[in-house]
Amino acid sequence: PPAAPSSRNPQDDKAAATLFYFFKDSAPPFQDARAPEQFVRALCETTDEAMVVAQLGKVGGRGIERVSEIVNWPQGFTTGADAESNGRISFQRVVVPLLL
């Protein structure tokens, strides 16, 4: 018989894959200002809230480490459109959604 059509949202599959990468123990620290934005966007887009809560709340886990990387971003934050060009993290695209 043919496979049943997937009821999963393709965007959620992409978000889940992105989060899987960032939560892996072997994943490197964020390399540039786009990476934290991709991480937070995936957190907001996934429908697997249980996985997000488990990863962000895991003592000694990568979730807490990722949030710490964002909070301690060495280039700081910006509210301007030039976030990626100056290495700063966009406050609106990263920090605000992370707080929500």
Summary of the structure (lengths in Angstrom):
residues: 100
radius of gyration: 15.0
end to end distance: 44.0
largest distance: 55.2
contacts: 254
relative contact order: 0.16
helix: 58%
strand: 4%
